């Protein structure tokens, strides 16, 4: 095994796979007095969607076209085709629609 040597205290926490587990992990790490836009997975998804731009969308599409594996979902027949659809996709709850 390997030992992590760093100042401070660490713990391992389990988060149930839910489709929103990435945001749930972030939520657990934030202080109780966090801003309202970081209150829950839905609020965090809205903050991400609000920050998406045409340039980011075009960059993601370029990665998909170049064959970068993690961006292959943008080549799927139901992939977002406009910035608005891209933002809507970012807002989708993984609990309701499944991961990815």
Backbone as CSV, one residue per row, in Angstrom:
resi,resn,N_x,N_y,N_z,CA_x,CA_y,CA_z,C_x,C_y,C_z
1,UNK,0.814,-1.188,0.000,0.000,0.000,0.000,0.855,1.248,0.000
2,UNK,0.239,2.331,-0.327,0.919,3.630,-0.337,0.335,4.495,0.764
3,UNK,1.176,5.289,1.351,0.756,6.188,2.407,0.752,7.610,1.872
4,UNK,-0.346,8.303,2.084,-0.455,9.702,1.695,0.118,10.545,2.822
5,UNK,1.141,11.287,2.515,1.759,12.143,3.528,1.474,13.590,3.156
6,UNK,0.606,14.200,3.933,0.243,15.593,3.712,-0.287,16.149,5.022
7,UNK,-0.155,17.444,5.205,-0.682,18.027,6.438,-2.203,17.957,6.467
8,UNK,-2.749,17.895,7.636,-4.203,17.896,7.786,-4.762,16.514,8.034
9,UNK,-6.074,16.447,8.152,-6.757,15.180,8.412,-7.553,14.786,7.184
10,UNK,-7.607,13.497,6.936,-8.305,12.972,5.771,-9.259,11.877,6.194
11,UNK,-10.295,11.711,5.430,-11.195,10.587,5.633,-11.733,10.157,4.276
12,UNK,-12.167,8.931,4.219,-12.775,8.405,2.999,-14.268,8.308,3.251
13,UNK,-15.043,8.854,2.326,-16.492,8.810,2.456,-17.076,8.125,1.240
14,UNK,-18.095,7.357,1.455,-18.763,6.665,0.365,-19.989,7.470,-0.060
15,UNK,-20.154,7.613,-1.350,-21.335,8.291,-1.893,-22.026,7.293,-2.810
16,UNK,-23.299,7.103,-2.589,-24.065,6.163,-3.405,-24.080,6.612,-4.862
17,UNK,-23.879,5.690,-5.800,-24.000,6.074,-7.217,-25.439,6.477,-7.515
18,UNK,-25.605,7.670,-8.058,-26.964,8.188,-8.240,-27.157,8.924,-9.557
19,UNK,-26.084,9.164,-10.268,-26.184,10.029,-11.433,-25.888,11.471,-11.080
20,UNK,-26.022,11.811,-9.807,-25.659,13.137,-9.312,-24.548,13.025,-8.269
21,UNK,-23.891,11.864,-8.210,-22.911,11.616,-7.153,-21.702,12.556,-7.233
22,UNK,-21.328,13.010,-8.424,-20.234,13.986,-8.524,-20.587,15.229,-7.723
23,UNK,-21.791,15.749,-7.923,-22.220,16.948,-7.208,-22.422,16.664,-5.725
24,UNK,-22.873,15.470,-5.386,-23.042,15.108,-3.978,-21.692,15.060,-3.264
25,UNK,-20.639,14.626,-3.953,-19.289,14.647,-3.368,-18.858,16.074,-3.077
26,UNK,-19.078,16.957,-4.022,-18.724,18.365,-3.819,-19.520,18.933,-2.651
27,UNK,-20.798,18.620,-2.609,-21.680,19.117,-1.550,-21.156,18.734,-0.170
28,UNK,-20.683,17.504,-0.026,-20.158,17.043,1.265,-18.915,17.806,1.696
29,UNK,-18.147,18.295,0.741,-16.897,18.980,1.068,-17.073,20.467,1.360
30,UNK,-18.212,21.013,0.997,-18.437,22.451,1.177,-18.848,22.765,2.608
31,UNK,-18.497,23.950,3.103,-18.915,24.336,4.450,-20.428,24.551,4.510
32,UNK,-20.972,24.495,5.699,-22.419,24.671,5.893,-22.911,26.032,5.412
33,UNK,-22.074,27.051,5.505,-22.494,28.403,5.114,-22.177,28.703,3.648
34,UNK,-22.297,27.689,2.807,-22.003,27.835,1.372,-23.036,28.746,0.700
35,UNK,-22.654,29.343,-0.424,-23.595,30.202,-1.166,-24.783,29.388,-1.696
36,UNK,-25.888,30.052,-1.921,-27.111,29.388,-2.373,-26.908,28.643,-3.691
37,UNK,-26.052,29.142,-4.589,-25.854,28.476,-5.871,-25.101,27.148,-5.726
38,UNK,-24.640,26.837,-4.524,-23.969,25.561,-4.263,-24.753,24.720,-3.263
39,UNK,-26.026,25.022,-3.080,-26.850,24.384,-2.052,-27.088,22.898,-2.304
40,UNK,-27.288,22.518,-3.555,-27.558,21.108,-3.855,-27.164,20.823,-5.307
41,UNK,-27.350,19.575,-5.727,-26.943,19.180,-7.081,-27.649,20.018,-8.145
42,UNK,-28.932,20.279,-7.968,-29.675,21.072,-8.951,-29.128,22.479,-9.078
43,UNK,-28.818,23.097,-7.946,-28.266,24.454,-7.964,-26.880,24.461,-8.603
44,UNK,-26.073,23.434,-8.304,-24.735,23.365,-8.900,-24.826,23.132,-10.401
45,UNK,-25.758,22.290,-10.823,-25.945,22.069,-12.265,-26.361,23.356,-12.958
46,UNK,-27.208,24.133,-12.320,-27.645,25.415,-12.894,-26.458,26.365,-13.009
47,UNK,-25.589,26.385,-12.013,-24.416,27.250,-12.057,-23.488,26.831,-13.209
48,UNK,-23.306,25.527,-13.389,-22.478,25.038,-14.498,-23.100,25.441,-15.829
49,UNK,-24.408,25.205,-15.982,-25.094,25.532,-17.237,-24.981,27.021,-17.554
50,UNK,-25.121,27.848,-16.541,-25.042,29.299,-16.752,-23.653,29.717,-17.229
51,UNK,-22.630,28.961,-16.871,-21.276,29.300,-17.260,-20.843,28.761,-18.609
52,UNK,-21.663,27.919,-19.217,-21.301,27.352,-20.513,-21.438,28.399,-21.613
53,UNK,-20.477,28.388,-22.509,-20.461,29.357,-23.605,-20.389,28.626,-24.941
54,UNK,-20.597,29.362,-26.008,-20.465,28.803,-27.357,-19.052,28.269,-27.560
55,UNK,-18.064,28.977,-27.038,-16.671,28.540,-27.180,-16.444,27.190,-26.502
56,UNK,-17.007,26.995,-25.315,-16.876,25.715,-24.608,-17.583,24.618,-25.394
57,UNK,-18.786,24.905,-25.872,-19.542,23.924,-26.657,-18.752,23.524,-27.908
58,UNK,-18.216,24.501,-28.616,-17.429,24.211,-29.824,-16.174,23.406,-29.493
59,UNK,-15.542,23.698,-28.387,-14.358,22.957,-27.955,-14.709,21.501,-27.653
60,UNK,-15.801,21.281,-26.932,-16.253,19.917,-26.623,-16.556,19.151,-27.908
61,UNK,-17.238,19.807,-28.855,-17.546,19.147,-30.134,-16.269,18.804,-30.890
62,UNK,-15.274,19.691,-30.829,-14.004,19.421,-31.494,-13.331,18.197,-30.860
63,UNK,-13.351,18.108,-29.540,-12.781,16.945,-28.861,-13.493,15.671,-29.299
64,UNK,-14.812,15.721,-29.391,-15.583,14.544,-29.809,-15.206,14.130,-31.223
65,UNK,-15.137,15.097,-32.126,-14.786,14.829,-33.519,-13.370,14.267,-33.636
66,UNK,-12.469,14.705,-32.757,-11.081,14.232,-32.774,-10.938,12.844,-32.152
67,UNK,-12.032,12.320,-31.581,-11.989,10.977,-31.019,-11.579,10.898,-29.569
68,UNK,-11.621,12.014,-28.842,-11.308,11.986,-27.414,-12.447,11.238,-26.714
69,UNK,-12.102,10.129,-26.090,-13.090,9.178,-25.580,-14.146,9.796,-24.664
70,UNK,-13.745,10.609,-23.716,-14.701,11.160,-22.756,-15.711,12.118,-23.379
71,UNK,-15.513,12.480,-24.624,-16.413,13.408,-25.303,-17.251,12.715,-26.374
72,UNK,-17.156,11.399,-26.461,-17.873,10.634,-27.483,-19.391,10.801,-27.367
73,UNK,-19.893,11.104,-26.190,-21.331,11.289,-26.008,-21.871,12.407,-26.901
74,UNK,-21.006,13.319,-27.330,-21.450,14.403,-28.210,-21.646,13.948,-29.652
75,UNK,-21.337,12.694,-29.942,-21.554,12.144,-31.279,-22.808,11.281,-31.326
76,UNK,-23.426,11.070,-30.177,-24.642,10.257,-30.082,-25.796,10.950,-30.807
77,UNK,-26.738,10.195,-31.295,-27.844,10.783,-32.069,-28.740,11.716,-31.241
78,UNK,-28.680,11.644,-29.913,-29.467,12.544,-29.066,-28.603,13.630,-28.431
79,UNK,-27.395,13.793,-28.924,-26.467,14.790,-28.368,-26.986,16.202,-28.628
80,UNK,-26.661,17.122,-27.734,-27.073,18.516,-27.967,-26.434,19.077,-29.238
81,UNK,-27.237,19.835,-29.981,-26.752,20.414,-31.237,-26.613,21.922,-31.172
82,UNK,-27.150,22.527,-30.131,-27.057,23.976,-29.966,-26.559,24.278,-28.554
83,UNK,-26.135,25.508,-28.340,-25.702,25.912,-27.006,-26.848,25.761,-26.009
84,UNK,-28.049,26.112,-26.407,-29.207,25.971,-25.521,-29.432,24.524,-25.109
85,UNK,-29.337,23.611,-26.067,-29.492,22.185,-25.754,-28.352,21.699,-24.865
86,UNK,-27.152,22.219,-25.082,-25.989,21.879,-24.272,-26.220,22.300,-22.822
87,UNK,-26.747,23.511,-22.637,-27.057,24.003,-21.291,-28.167,23.169,-20.653
88,UNK,-29.184,22.825,-21.441,-30.263,21.975,-20.924,-29.721,20.620,-20.480
89,UNK,-28.777,20.073,-21.245,-28.162,18.797,-20.900,-27.424,18.910,-19.561
90,UNK,-26.721,20.019,-19.357,-25.993,20.228,-18.103,-26.939,20.327,-16.914
91,UNK,-28.152,20.777,-17.146,-29.144,20.933,-16.070,-29.849,19.622,-15.719
92,UNK,-29.748,18.630,-16.594,-30.475,17.371,-16.381,-29.986,16.645,-15.143
93,UNK,-30.907,16.249,-14.318,-30.568,15.495,-13.117,-30.180,14.074,-13.477
94,UNK,-29.038,13.645,-12.982,-28.627,12.263,-13.191,-29.562,11.289,-12.505
95,UNK,-30.176,11.714,-11.407,-31.136,10.844,-10.705,-32.353,10.563,-11.587
96,UNK,-32.740,11.538,-12.379,-33.919,11.404,-13.223,-33.610,10.811,-14.585
97,UNK,-32.419,11.103,-15.144,-32.099,10.714,-16.527,-30.962,9.704,-16.639
98,UNK,-30.331,9.361,-15.533,-29.189,8.454,-15.571,-27.898,9.228,-15.726
99,UNK,-26.818,8.583,-15.373,-25.502,9.231,-15.443,-25.162,9.553,-16.882
100,UNK,-24.413,10.684,-17.047,-23.949,11.066,-18.390,-25.027,11.597,-19.168
